[in-house]
Amino acid sequence: MVSPQNVLRRGYTLTLKDGRIVTSMQDLGVDDTIETRFRDGISVSRITGLHMSDNSQEEK
């Protein structure tokens, strides 16, 4: 199993909403507050807009 701390050390971040990891844009809404965890701290942000990708347009 991959440790979240090891993921952060490699330069990735974890995004949480209400203490739960966000895994999809569908988990978010305008005006939601999210927390982004970095290896050296946390930022708190408010969602001002969402732009969903259209996966049906991608080449296969």
A tleap script that builds the chain and sets N, CA, C and O, in Angstrom:
source leaprc.protein.ff14SB
mol = sequence {
  NMET VAL SER PRO GLN ASN VAL LEU ARG ARG
  GLY TYR THR LEU THR LEU LYS ASP GLY ARG
  ILE VAL THR SER MET GLN ASP LEU GLY VAL
  ASP ASP THR ILE GLU THR ARG PHE ARG ASP
  GLY ILE SER VAL SER ARG ILE THR GLY LEU
  HIE MET SER ASP ASN SER GLN GLU GLU CLYS
}
set mol.1.N position { 0.843 -1.178 0.000 }
set mol.1.CA position { 0.000 0.000 0.000 }
set mol.1.C position { 0.892 1.247 0.000 }
set mol.1.O position { 1.923 1.279 0.672 }
set mol.2.N position { 0.495 2.254 -0.746 }
set mol.2.CA position { 1.270 3.485 -0.843 }
set mol.2.C position { 0.864 4.428 0.287 }
set mol.2.O position { -0.321 4.692 0.493 }
set mol.3.N position { 1.844 4.923 1.003 }
set mol.3.CA position { 1.594 5.858 2.094 }
set mol.3.C position { 1.265 7.241 1.538 }
set mol.3.O position { 1.962 7.714 0.641 }
set mol.4.N position { 0.225 7.901 2.042 }
set mol.4.CA position { -0.063 9.271 1.598 }
set mol.4.C position { 1.125 10.212 1.804 }
set mol.4.O position { 1.346 11.108 0.989 }
set mol.5.N position { 1.881 10.025 2.869 }
set mol.5.CA position { 3.042 10.884 3.111 }
set mol.5.C position { 4.104 10.705 2.030 }
set mol.5.O position { 4.744 11.676 1.628 }
set mol.6.N position { 4.296 9.481 1.560 }
set mol.6.CA position { 5.256 9.243 0.480 }
set mol.6.C position { 4.794 9.888 -0.819 }
set mol.6.O position { 5.613 10.395 -1.586 }
set mol.7.N position { 3.503 9.872 -1.070 }
set mol.7.CA position { 2.950 10.529 -2.259 }
set mol.7.C position { 3.222 12.025 -2.186 }
set mol.7.O position { 3.623 12.626 -3.183 }
set mol.8.N position { 3.013 12.636 -1.028 }
set mol.8.CA position { 3.257 14.068 -0.853 }
set mol.8.C position { 4.735 14.398 -1.031 }
set mol.8.O position { 5.070 15.432 -1.610 }
set mol.9.N position { 5.600 13.557 -0.555 }
set mol.9.CA position { 7.044 13.789 -0.702 }
set mol.9.C position { 7.488 13.784 -2.160 }
set mol.9.O position { 8.485 14.415 -2.510 }
set mol.10.N position { 6.752 13.078 -3.005 }
set mol.10.CA position { 7.101 13.018 -4.429 }
set mol.10.C position { 6.549 14.218 -5.200 }
set mol.10.O position { 6.732 14.301 -6.414 }
set mol.11.N position { 5.880 15.145 -4.521 }
set mol.11.CA position { 5.415 16.362 -5.177 }
set mol.11.C position { 3.936 16.404 -5.502 }
set mol.11.O position { 3.450 17.391 -6.056 }
set mol.12.N position { 3.223 15.360 -5.169 }
set mol.12.CA position { 1.784 15.347 -5.393 }
set mol.12.C position { 1.075 15.998 -4.214 }
set mol.12.O position { 1.685 16.244 -3.174 }
set mol.13.N position { -0.218 16.279 -4.381 }
set mol.13.CA position { -1.023 16.822 -3.294 }
set mol.13.C position { -2.244 15.936 -3.084 }
set mol.13.O position { -2.598 15.127 -3.941 }
set mol.14.N position { -2.874 16.104 -1.941 }
set mol.14.CA position { -4.152 15.465 -1.649 }
set mol.14.C position { -5.181 16.568 -1.465 }
set mol.14.O position { -4.933 17.541 -0.753 }
set mol.15.N position { -6.323 16.420 -2.099 }
set mol.15.CA position { -7.395 17.401 -1.962 }
set mol.15.C position { -8.527 16.771 -1.171 }
set mol.15.O position { -8.976 15.666 -1.474 }
set mol.16.N position { -8.986 17.499 -0.143 }
set mol.16.CA position { -10.043 16.988 0.720 }
set mol.16.C position { -11.206 17.969 0.793 }
set mol.16.O position { -11.024 19.184 0.721 }
set mol.17.N position { -12.387 17.419 0.937 }
set mol.17.CA position { -13.599 18.199 1.200 }
set mol.17.C position { -14.283 17.536 2.386 }
set mol.17.O position { -14.569 16.339 2.359 }
set mol.18.N position { -14.539 18.302 3.403 }
set mol.18.CA position { -15.164 17.773 4.623 }
set mol.18.C position { -14.392 16.582 5.191 }
set mol.18.O position { -14.984 15.639 5.716 }
set mol.19.N position { -13.050 16.638 5.078 }
set mol.19.CA position { -12.205 15.596 5.638 }
set mol.19.C position { -12.069 14.339 4.802 }
set mol.19.O position { -11.404 13.390 5.218 }
set mol.20.N position { -12.693 14.317 3.620 }
set mol.20.CA position { -12.631 13.139 2.750 }
set mol.20.C position { -11.894 13.483 1.465 }
set mol.20.O position { -12.040 14.587 0.941 }
set mol.21.N position { -11.107 12.550 0.958 }
set mol.21.CA position { -10.351 12.778 -0.268 }
set mol.21.C position { -11.307 12.935 -1.442 }
set mol.21.O position { -12.235 12.146 -1.620 }
set mol.22.N position { -11.062 13.971 -2.239 }
set mol.22.CA position { -11.851 14.226 -3.443 }
set mol.22.C position { -11.287 13.349 -4.558 }
set mol.22.O position { -10.099 13.426 -4.872 }
set mol.23.N position { -12.133 12.522 -5.152 }
set mol.23.CA position { -11.691 11.629 -6.224 }
set mol.23.C position { -12.325 11.965 -7.564 }
set mol.23.O position { -11.959 11.380 -8.584 }
set mol.24.N position { -13.275 12.903 -7.576 }
set mol.24.CA position { -13.976 13.251 -8.808 }
set mol.24.C position { -14.469 14.686 -8.729 }
set mol.24.O position { -14.773 15.191 -7.648 }
set mol.25.N position { -14.547 15.338 -9.884 }
set mol.25.CA position { -15.123 16.686 -9.945 }
set mol.25.C position { -16.572 16.675 -9.471 }
set mol.25.O position { -17.077 17.681 -8.973 }
set mol.26.N position { -17.232 15.540 -9.627 }
set mol.26.CA position { -18.628 15.442 -9.218 }
set mol.26.C position { -18.793 15.545 -7.706 }
set mol.26.O position { -19.907 15.723 -7.214 }
set mol.27.N position { -17.693 15.435 -6.970 }
set mol.27.CA position { -17.730 15.589 -5.514 }
set mol.27.C position { -17.743 17.056 -5.097 }
set mol.27.O position { -17.933 17.363 -3.920 }
set mol.28.N position { -17.541 17.965 -6.053 }
set mol.28.CA position { -17.377 19.384 -5.748 }
set mol.28.C position { -18.531 20.221 -6.277 }
set mol.28.O position { -19.211 19.848 -7.232 }
set mol.29.N position { -18.731 21.364 -5.627 }
set mol.29.CA position { -19.723 22.328 -6.080 }
set mol.29.C position { -19.188 23.738 -5.897 }
set mol.29.O position { -18.280 23.966 -5.099 }
set mol.30.N position { -19.757 24.685 -6.642 }
set mol.30.CA position { -19.359 26.083 -6.505 }
set mol.30.C position { -19.613 26.520 -5.065 }
set mol.30.O position { -20.636 26.171 -4.475 }
set mol.31.N position { -18.693 27.272 -4.514 }
set mol.31.CA position { -18.693 27.775 -3.133 }
set mol.31.C position { -18.276 26.735 -2.095 }
set mol.31.O position { -18.258 27.041 -0.902 }
set mol.32.N position { -17.941 25.516 -2.516 }
set mol.32.CA position { -17.396 24.531 -1.576 }
set mol.32.C position { -16.024 24.999 -1.098 }
set mol.32.O position { -15.301 25.680 -1.826 }
set mol.33.N position { -15.680 24.634 0.111 }
set mol.33.CA position { -14.344 24.881 0.640 }
set mol.33.C position { -13.591 23.562 0.610 }
set mol.33.O position { -14.092 22.535 1.066 }
set mol.34.N position { -12.369 23.604 0.061 }
set mol.34.CA position { -11.537 22.407 -0.011 }
set mol.34.C position { -10.208 22.674 0.674 }
set mol.34.O position { -9.800 23.821 0.858 }
set mol.35.N position { -9.552 21.602 1.041 }
set mol.35.CA position { -8.246 21.657 1.690 }
set mol.35.C position { -7.260 20.894 0.810 }
set mol.35.O position { -7.520 19.755 0.423 }
set mol.36.N position { -6.142 21.514 0.500 }
set mol.36.CA position { -5.103 20.860 -0.295 }
set mol.36.C position { -3.897 20.629 0.598 }
set mol.36.O position { -3.343 21.572 1.164 }
set mol.37.N position { -3.497 19.383 0.720 }
set mol.37.CA position { -2.356 19.029 1.566 }
set mol.37.C position { -1.112 18.839 0.709 }
set mol.37.O position { -1.100 18.061 -0.245 }
set mol.38.N position { -0.077 19.565 1.074 }
set mol.38.CA position { 1.236 19.463 0.458 }
set mol.38.C position { 2.159 18.786 1.453 }
set mol.38.O position { 1.760 18.532 2.589 }
set mol.39.N position { 3.383 18.491 1.050 }
set mol.39.CA position { 4.316 17.856 1.989 }
set mol.39.C position { 4.675 18.782 3.138 }
set mol.39.O position { 5.028 18.321 4.223 }
set mol.40.N position { 4.584 20.116 2.901 }
set mol.40.CA position { 5.028 21.069 3.922 }
set mol.40.C position { 3.925 21.970 4.456 }
set mol.40.O position { 4.216 22.978 5.101 }
set mol.41.N position { 2.673 21.631 4.205 }
set mol.41.CA position { 1.594 22.453 4.737 }
set mol.41.C position { 0.270 22.205 4.037 }
set mol.41.O position { 0.129 21.292 3.223 }
set mol.42.N position { -0.693 23.046 4.382 }
set mol.42.CA position { -2.062 22.904 3.892 }
set mol.42.C position { -2.552 24.260 3.408 }
set mol.42.O position { -2.297 25.283 4.043 }
set mol.43.N position { -3.261 24.263 2.276 }
set mol.43.CA position { -3.943 25.481 1.834 }
set mol.43.C position { -5.442 25.216 1.845 }
set mol.43.O position { -5.891 24.091 1.623 }
set mol.44.N position { -6.204 26.264 2.105 }
set mol.44.CA position { -7.659 26.183 2.098 }
set mol.44.C position { -8.154 27.071 0.969 }
set mol.44.O position { -7.746 28.227 0.849 }
set mol.45.N position { -9.037 26.521 0.142 }
set mol.45.CA position { -9.524 27.238 -1.037 }
set mol.45.C position { -11.038 27.148 -1.132 }
set mol.45.O position { -11.661 26.236 -0.589 }
set mol.46.N position { -11.616 28.123 -1.839 }
set mol.46.CA position { -13.053 28.098 -2.122 }
set mol.46.C position { -13.227 27.916 -3.628 }
set mol.46.O position { -12.566 28.593 -4.415 }
set mol.47.N position { -14.110 27.009 -4.032 }
set mol.47.CA position { -14.377 26.748 -5.441 }
set mol.47.C position { -15.220 27.897 -6.000 }
set mol.47.O position { -16.298 28.194 -5.487 }
set mol.48.N position { -14.713 28.540 -7.061 }
set mol.48.CA position { -15.455 29.638 -7.703 }
set mol.48.C position { -16.034 29.226 -9.047 }
set mol.48.O position { -16.878 29.929 -9.603 }
set mol.49.N position { -15.591 28.103 -9.568 }
set mol.49.CA position { -16.118 27.604 -10.835 }
set mol.49.C position { -15.608 26.205 -11.091 }
set mol.49.O position { -14.569 25.801 -10.570 }
set mol.50.N position { -16.348 25.471 -11.898 }
set mol.50.CA position { -15.983 24.101 -12.248 }
set mol.50.C position { -16.091 23.938 -13.756 }
set mol.50.O position { -17.031 24.435 -14.376 }
set mol.51.N position { -15.131 23.242 -14.338 }
set mol.51.CA position { -15.125 22.986 -15.774 }
set mol.51.C position { -14.891 21.493 -15.981 }
set mol.51.O position { -13.759 21.017 -15.894 }
set mol.52.N position { -15.952 20.768 -16.252 }
set mol.52.CA position { -15.865 19.322 -16.437 }
set mol.52.C position { -15.255 19.011 -17.796 }
set mol.52.O position { -15.545 19.694 -18.779 }
set mol.53.N position { -14.414 17.986 -17.856 }
set mol.53.CA position { -13.850 17.567 -19.139 }
set mol.53.C position { -14.878 16.719 -19.877 }
set mol.53.O position { -15.702 16.034 -19.271 }
set mol.54.N position { -14.804 16.785 -21.188 }
set mol.54.CA position { -15.690 15.977 -22.022 }
set mol.54.C position { -14.893 14.796 -22.547 }
set mol.54.O position { -14.292 14.875 -23.618 }
set mol.55.N position { -14.887 13.705 -21.799 }
set mol.55.CA position { -14.090 12.534 -22.161 }
set mol.55.C position { -14.535 11.894 -23.465 }
set mol.55.O position { -13.771 11.141 -24.069 }
set mol.56.N position { -15.751 12.174 -23.910 }
set mol.56.CA position { -16.220 11.574 -25.159 }
set mol.56.C position { -15.489 12.146 -26.364 }
set mol.56.O position { -15.535 11.554 -27.443 }
set mol.57.N position { -14.816 13.279 -26.208 }
set mol.57.CA position { -14.088 13.907 -27.301 }
set mol.57.C position { -12.649 13.419 -27.397 }
set mol.57.O position { -11.968 13.720 -28.378 }
set mol.58.N position { -12.169 12.677 -26.412 }
set mol.58.CA position { -10.785 12.227 -26.404 }
set mol.58.C position { -10.560 11.142 -27.445 }
set mol.58.O position { -11.443 10.329 -27.720 }
set mol.59.N position { -9.348 11.145 -28.022 }
set mol.59.CA position { -8.984 10.095 -28.969 }
set mol.59.C position { -8.731 8.800 -28.218 }
set mol.59.O position { -8.248 8.806 -27.086 }
set mol.60.N position { -9.059 7.705 -28.855 }
set mol.60.CA position { -8.837 6.396 -28.235 }
set mol.60.C position { -7.835 5.618 -29.019 }
set mol.60.O position { -7.511 4.486 -28.658 }
savepdb mol mol.pdb
quit
